[in-house]
């Protein structure tokens, strides 16, 4: 393999993939290696197969909540503690499944796209009720659609119970709906109204993006169209829907036609919001927004405008077929600049570290805590916008010190037979600098050499 091919292999393994592994054979053709992953991707790999679905998790949570409510006052603290421990266990199990999938996957580029889209359609375990559901959201709304159509992923995401709970959609009631009218008759002072969170985030974050031409009136009208979208297991008629499942309640829906982003929607009931959602999925502004975020994620914090335009056109030509969108990005020479331009987030760096060290089987004890220590707790972004995808968010001095500390701990736990001097060129074929190899070679001990490799410039960037 010549030096140019080796450098392209390193880009494929690290920038597009999740980090090279010692026993990986560098691909002779980086583009072909990435594209060959598409037909081999498994939406539900082994680590996820034992995870319960959202309906099961919601039912368990509802049972725990009922047990607390129905118990004598003196027994409630212990029952709350038991319920919270069960929720925490469900969360940790899902995080471990995510880590194992990322470390073991034979299709690391597609797995990276799972992580990208889970951050695009972000939910957060900060919200009560999401601790157990965040993993099922990724498994059910993202993984099956990562190589499919963007519109299908949008549909699955905005109807998933995790997204509905996170953005308070079950609280949204049409002011002129049957439910609101009846409630006003019983108690005129009790106002039932809209919650605009889901409508706003679908427009601003999931589809069109900011400064794309929509206004507050569009948010409000979309929120009216979305009324009636709810989940089962809640009080009133919603108790008839299976807990943790999406349901449409006509009595909560705001009647009437509406105009949203210049289009008129006269459909009745659930069909109205579905029509809006499908138009948003195909909009040129959505294509530009998605293209910008993908290119920023894979290529550079300041995405090349011409590459964004290429990817946007592929989105529109294909009707949002994500495999075609990825192909347009992978096949562009602009994506293969030899200089590492993306700084690895804590999650990316942690996964790359485990892959580099050849970790197999169960997640290392304390690994979830390590990632939390680095400032990126899984499924816990600070807002619906997800985790920041630029170096400025992760490059502070304190953050680098924490990476050094975690690198030392991982190196101490690694297989003692691993030689950092041999591992380094295998991880970065054609891209390892002499200074990094020299630093690793001069390390006093094997673990020190490994730790130095994990915090080298090549490893921190992709």
WOSULNOR-V810418 format. One record per backbone hydrogen bond with DSSP energy under -0.5 kcal/mol. CO is the residue of the C=O (numbers start at 0). NH is the residue of the N-H. If there is no record, write none. Layout:
CO NH
CO NH
This chain:
1 5
2 6
3 7
4 8
5 9
6 10
7 11
8 12
9 13
10 14
10 15
11 16
12 18
20 23
23 25
28 32
29 33
30 34
31 35
33 36
34 37
36 39
36 40
37 40
40 42
41 44
44 47
44 48
45 48
45 49
47 50
52 56
53 57
54 58
55 59
56 60
57 61
58 62
59 63
60 64
61 65
62 66
63 67
64 68
65 69
66 70
67 70
71 74
71 75
72 75
72 76
74 78
75 79
76 80
77 81
78 82
79 83
80 84
81 85
82 86
83 87
84 88
85 89
86 90
87 91
88 92
89 93
90 94
91 95
92 96
93 97
94 98
95 99
96 100
97 101
98 102
99 103
100 104
106 110
107 111
108 112
109 113
110 114
111 115
112 116
113 117
114 118
115 119
116 120
118 121
119 121
123 126
126 129
129 133
132 136
133 137
134 138
135 139
136 140
136 141
137 141
137 142
141 144
141 145
142 145
144 147
146 322
147 321
148 152
149 153
150 154
151 155
152 156
153 157
154 158
155 159
156 159
159 163
160 164
161 165
162 166
163 168
163 169
164 167
166 197
167 170
168 171
170 172
171 227
173 176
176 180
177 181
178 182
179 183
180 184
181 185
182 186
186 189
188 190
189 191
190 192
192 172
195 199
196 200
197 201
198 202
199 203
200 204
200 205
201 206
202 208
208 211
214 217
214 218
215 219
216 220
217 221
218 222
219 223
220 224
221 225
222 226
223 226
223 253
224 272
225 228
227 229
227 248
229 246
230 233
231 243
234 237
235 238
236 239
237 232
237 240
240 232
241 231
241 244
244 231
246 229
246 248
247 249
248 251
248 252
249 252
250 178
251 173
252 254
257 259
257 264
259 262
262 259
263 265
264 257
267 270
268 271
268 272
269 273
270 274
271 275
272 276
273 277
274 278
275 279
276 280
277 281
278 281
278 282
279 282
282 286
283 287
284 288
285 289
286 290
287 291
288 292
289 293
290 294
291 295
292 296
293 297
294 298
294 299
300 302
303 306
303 307
304 308
305 309
306 310
307 311
308 312
309 313
310 314
311 315
312 316
313 317
314 318
314 319
315 318
319 149
319 321
320 323
320 324
321 325
322 326
323 327
324 328
325 329
326 330
328 331
331 334
332 335
333 336
340 300
341 461
344 348
345 349
346 350
347 351
348 352
349 353
350 354
351 355
352 356
353 358
354 21
354 357
363 366
365 369
366 370
367 371
368 372
369 373
370 375
371 374
376 379
378 124
382 385
389 392
390 393
390 394
395 399
396 400
397 401
398 402
399 403
400 404
401 405
402 406
403 407
404 408
405 409
406 410
407 411
408 412
409 413
410 413
414 417
417 419
418 421
418 422
419 423
420 424
421 425
422 426
423 427
427 430
427 431
428 9
432 436
433 437
434 438
435 439
436 440
437 441
439 442
444 448
445 449
446 450
447 451
448 452
449 453
450 454
452 455
455 459
456 460
459 343
